[in-house]
């Protein structure tokens, strides 16, 4: 038997779909979201992207630029490289994430919670710091290679070319899979598994045939995020000096002085289209299949104890993965205490002077970061929940379009969004005459737009696992749509919403590319910006690393705290339900 | 209200008896500056400036030069920035051409007209030099010792086979100062010979970085041996304690680092006061700070310089440098950058392979000379060093127009088409050069 059955297509006539009695509220919510996305995503980006369709100098409409794209070897090569690296990074990230998710959710395991949190840390590595720190360990003259060369007389090219990008990206983005898959595994109904066990299935077969298929939406959500994120990511290839990939090409052209040069924008259009297409393909993978289970309160798949030998092997495997995954953090901590670290396996000496230097001035950065990232995270889960509900539960026309539109934000390079905001909002004065674009709220909105896809995918996967019959039951018992959503859907989705909030919050806290364009005064600047400013000088390296450590610690603490609070809330709520 | 202010200023002038006092009284509030300089430079200067002008805050917004220019362009409708502060004179030329700067005449005295061969201030008064910098080569002593590598003296040295895979540079399209380095070599050695030198060096590049700071960072941490940098990167790294050395090759230029008042600056008085502060003796002395290490433009303050500090006003070598033509540089700015990117940055692996093949053949021929082989090798070098366009073409209206998007009615060639042509040219030439080098190698066996 398979737990996955074909979904009953809920049919209805065209008209009744669009105008069924309850959909007026839904329609107005959809319109609100649409208005938000048009104001802060479509319009600003369109003002920039329009350049791709114009002739240089005259501004007349043309498609010649796209022909140029197709005829340029460099761009075609970049396109395939991006595709290859993204696909391989999904493989790499899966190799890292699957064991962590499997062991921690399948077995009673001392330290499972710690592993979950440690596995999350790579995401909150501020951009460019991660690759810098990894260079110190795995670079051509990093610790590992200097020791290898000393002892065995050879070096390994961990960080060379496309393989280097795949290596770093897998480490950086595997938490997307880990978080989403773990959330999904927690939601799989234990009774399904028990039924299969009663029928004689166990071990890997049980996992492969029953548990994993039921958790598939979470895996697909994570894997597609990894794919698109790597496709769109700039910082890593640039720091490894890999330029023949699509995102670096777009960035290099958009940010060079030739503002009239359309090719950067053409590449941006290609990036957006490719990302939306891959999101669409991934949504097909889970489309006509029903993953929902009706029973609640089982609290995830059954856990069992490992035998001592198994336990030892599992710990060994997990230790290797965790060490690899946390290497950038060890590097950063070491760098933040280092006096001079140059062509040697370890720093020459250690000092606390860097911390003394940054502590005094970083409080404003910390305050700004927490404020911006939590507001952005909140905006994201509200919109994310609403969109997933509209897509999966309402019969509203165009809801899927709303989903794809929001996902397109994933593919907008941060710089393009930043420039778009300046173009769209700089001419609009606020009450005191300063431009709207200079108002800090705009940074929050930019962060929210940039991170919306993360929250959206998490919420979507969470809702996919909840059976619509639970809501139908509530409605049959007389509950209104709104109270059903509030009392049934949202509590059941808490795990996914939490995953969404945390990914949005934590990654927004270290975002740089869009904010760099929008920060207009030092007092409004977030941590990543301060770090960027420090990291540009020889004597600022240690101080920058110290600020990076502070950033990671603060975001980690707030993440754990919010996880704890929401988890407790969830327990009390699901307690009521069961 | 206005009258009261005027009266106050008037009274201040009477009391203090000299105009500068009046200015110090008049400035207040926030002075906002967009800069490409790191915190190490801006921090001490901000502190000293605010101390000298109580009640004034200097708001420093850090953006790289290109992003800064773009930012001013995008925000000109409602400008909130008072000053633009960066190194590359080209960026200031670009801003000036777009009417984004305003004229000012500094009152500070003791600053000469020229440093080396370069005028310190913009002749039209739109921007001013506050410090100077030269270009050269820095290297990591531990790296060089461990790999038993030589110390270079000239650009051409970096083309020697020993440096293969050990040199780093920033892309000139990304780094204003590296662009000037390339332009200096082109102006100093001439277009064809200059590109030859650059392409031979480039065959030894380990990497072409995207940020200027990527180069000193790589050298400091020992990921790469040598870097082509602006001097203060090396000086401040030394001051921080990194085991690095630096030299100026004989073909180099001393170029001022600049500051300018932005057009429609909301706090013009504050902006001017900051420029005066930078040019004052106190401001100039700050440039000796270990984290800054730039060359002051006021010759008088060098008496207080740290030991072994270069002095461009007395060093005869630094005075006989390349006469840098900023107008020429500006006219072909985008073309030179695109040529570098298309034939070097994005083809670095191909170029390195070619360089390696030529060097291998040369070594073999040195052991077993063969005239036919020498001839083939010469051809190979010629192919590797050749550029798709001449100096005249680089500044021609057709090519420059393709980059700037001239308003002409007739349809010219597009930038993307040109770039594809240049990339193909380099790729085909490299392949041919490799074939010749391999043939030469066979003859030497």
Interface residues (C-beta under 8 A of the other chain):
Chain A: X56 X57 X58 X64 X65 X68 X69 X71 X72 X73 X74 X132 X135 X136 X139 X140 X141 X142 X238 X239 X241 X243 X244 X248 X252 X255 X256 X257 X258 X259 X260 X261 X263 X339 X340 X341 X342 X343 X344 X419 X422 X423 X426 X427 X429 X434 X435 X437 X438 X516 X517 X519 X520 X521 X522 X529 X532 X533 X534 X535 X536 X537 X538 X539 X540 X541
Chain B: X32 X38 X39 X40 X41 X59 X60 X61 X62 X63 X66 X67 X69 X70 X71 X73 X74 X75 X77 X78 X80 X91 X94 X140 X142 X143 X146 X171 X173 X174 X207 X208 X209 X210 X211 X213 X214 X216 X217 X220 X221 X222 X223 X224 X233 X236 X237 X239 X240 X241 X242 X243 X290 X291 X333 X334 X337 X342 X345 X346 X401 X402 X403 X404 X405 X406 X407 X408 X414 X415 X416 X417 X419 X420 X423 X424 X427
